[in-house]
Structure formats: structure tokens, C-alpha cells
Amino acid sequence: MRRLSFCAALLGFIWTPLMADDPSAKWEPEIKKFEEQDESSPPPQAGVLFVGSSSIRLWDLEQSFPENKYINRGFGGSQIADSIAYLDQLVLKHKPKVVLMYAGDNDIAAGKSAEQVANDFMTFQMRINAQLPATKIMYIAIKPSIKRWDMYPKMSDANQRIADYCKTDPRLTYLDIATPMLGVDGTPKPGLFAKDGLHLNDEGYKVWTSVVAPHLSDCR
């Protein structure tokens, strides 16, 4: 018994700092809320699931796609790695027919390279398709925003890497919401953003919907 107690204490000692050092651990409360939602009102299986950061979380999917019931699993401030860390709870349990991801914005802002962002998306895709080989995955391009315009060259690099990767697999689609968000001067259109210059307003989501909707027309 003493040996077991010692081992348990040792494992606890080791596990605690590991959890503390896990950058994805802070999302546990958010993930728990999703699990509670799933328990009280189970979403449909084999549906369309949106996942990623705050641009997904704030998207009123019912307003943009009134004829369909899509699953929103966005959690603000998250990076691609966070969606990977909770892939079972966020994605795999729902066995979606289509997954749409928007993430990478916060990744670049946190200092990750374009190559890291692209590699993280590849990992995200491969882990989903390893379990759900028929699931289609669509990547919503990192948006050009007023607040993070100085970072956009790196974001654009990440977008191009992911766009090129999507061409290698028929299950993948790259959704270019970036180009229609730029004005004739090549900078972000101010009328598409909330006051913070980062998040979208209703007009911004209309642009996104116009790009996304045609790709979901056969997923009803």
C-alpha cells in the first residue's frame, strides 16, 4: 500500500506541472461547456461542423445559413493546436460529414511561423481523416485585418502553404475569404470589421458566407 501511495503521489507530482505547462489546458472550462451542451441537446451526427477561434465562435450560423443546422465549436483566442488537443470532444465524437476550420490568426500573433501554422493544419487534417476517412475538411483562410495588418505577410504565406496542401487531397478545400476582404488599394476594407479592427461585423460575415455557402450546397 505504501508503495502504491508513493507511486500515486509521484505520478501526481509529475502530472501537475505537465498540465500546468500545457497551453491547451486553459480551455478545459470551454470544452466542458460544449460537452454539457452535447449532453443536454445532442447535435446531429454526420453534419457540418465549424471549429476554430473567435471568428467562428462569434459567427451566427443560423443567421448565415437559416435552412441548415450547423454545429459551432469555436472558442475565442484558440490556435490550431488547441483544436488538435481537444479533437475527440470537438470534432470526432460528432462524426461530421464536413469540418470547416478557421484558426491560424492567433497562431501568427503568438509568434508561430507560417510553416508551423501549415504543419499544424496538416496534423489537424490527418488526425481527423485517420478516424473519419470520408470527412471533408475546409480551411477558411486567415483574414486580413486592420489590427494585425503588419502580420499579414506571414499570414498570407501560411494561407498559400495551406492552399497548396489542399490541392493534394480531394477531401480538402481552401476557402479564400481573404481576397474579397481587401479593397482596391490592397488593404482591409474597414466596413467589414467591428470597432476593434480584428473581429468581423455583420457585413464581414456576409462576405464569408458568400464564399462558404456554395461549398456547402451539397451538404444539406
C-alpha positions, -999 to 999 in steps of 0.1 A, spaced: 0 0 0 28 24 9 45 16 -25 12 23 -43 7 55 -24 42 66 -32 37 59 -69 4 77 -69 20 107 -52 49 106 -77 25 105 -107 6 134 -92 37 154 -88 48 147 -124 13 152 -139 5 185 -122 33 205 -137 28 189 -171 -8 200 -171 3 235 -159 27 237 -188 1 225 -213 -10 257 -232 -42 240 -242 -52 231 -206 -67 266 -201 -95 256 -225 -109 229 -202 -139 250 -190 -148 259 -226 -146 222 -237 -167 212 -206 -194 236 -217 -195 220 -252 -198 186 -236 -227 198 -214 -244 212 -245 -239 179 -263 -254 160 -233 -285 182 -230 -291 187 -267 -271 162 -288 -263 177 -322 -268 156 -354 -242 132 -365 -228 133 -400 -234 170 -402 -214 202 -408 -191 214 -380 -174 247 -377 -144 248 -354 -116 273 -345 -111 306 -329 -133 336 -321 -142 343 -357 -161 310 -356 -174 315 -320 -190 348 -329 -204 336 -362 -242 334 -361 -245 303 -382 -283 302 -380 -285 337 -395 -260 330 -422 -274 295 -431 -310 296 -420 -320 265 -438 -295 243 -421 -284 234 -386 -247 235 -383 -225 228 -353 -204 257 -339 -174 247 -319 -154 279 -319 -136 291 -288 -121 325 -288 -84 330 -286 -76 294 -297 -49 282 -320 -49 252 -344 -30 232 -318 -58 237 -293 -84 222 -316 -60 193 -321 -56 189 -283 -94 185 -279 -101 168 -313 -121 140 -297 -145 163 -279 -148 190 -305 -149 170 -338 -145 133 -338 -174 125 -315 -198 142 -339 -185 122 -369 -191 152 -392 -195 150 -429 -177 183 -433 -154 203 -410 -147 239 -415 -118 254 -396 -108 290 -390 -76 293 -370 -41 305 -376 -48 341 -369 -39 338 -332 -11 314 -340 8 340 -361 0 367 -335 16 345 -309 48 342 -329 44 310 -348 58 308 -383 38 303 -415 54 269 -418 43 259 -382 7 270 -390 6 250 -421 21 220 -404 -5 223 -376 -33 223 -401 -18 192 -418 -18 175 -384 -54 185 -377 -65 171 -411 -45 139 -409 -58 131 -374 -94 136 -385 -91 116 -416 -73 88 -398 -105 83 -379 -130 96 -404 -116 90 -438 -146 102 -457 -149 135 -439 -142 166 -460 -122 194 -444 -123 231 -455 -98 257 -443 -111 292 -441 -81 315 -450 -66 337 -423 -83 370 -427 -65 403 -434 -75 426 -405 -69 462 -396 -54 454 -362 -30 427 -374 -22 441 -409 15 443 -401 14 405 -396 -4 398 -429 26 389 -450 33 360 -427 -4 351 -426 -6 353 -464 24 329 -465 6 305 -442 -25 308 -464 -6 299 -496 11 269 -479 -23 256 -468 -39 263 -502 -11 244 -519 -15 215 -495 -53 214 -500 -46 207 -537 -30 174 -528 -61 158 -514 -97 158 -529 -111 158 -494 -96 193 -487 -108 227 -498 -92 261 -493 -118 289 -489 -103 322 -499 -122 347 -478 -91 370 -478 -92 384 -513 -128 398 -511 -119 414 -478 -93 436 -495 -101 470 -511 -88 483 -544 -58 497 -525 -49 462 -513 -57 469 -477 -86 455 -455 -120 471 -461 -128 490 -428 -166 484 -433 -162 446 -426 -148 449 -391 -161 455 -356 -146 485 -336 -116 465 -325 -104 462 -361 -99 425 -357 -133 407 -354 -159 408 -381 -192 427 -382 -223 416 -400 -210 428 -433 -178 409 -428 -197 377 -421 -218 383 -452 -186 382 -472 -175 350 -455 -210 334 -461 -208 343 -498 -176 323 -501 -185 294 -479 -222 288 -488 -215 274 -524 -192 248 -510 -219 236 -486 -248 235 -511 -244 197 -514 -241 190 -477 -277 195 -467 
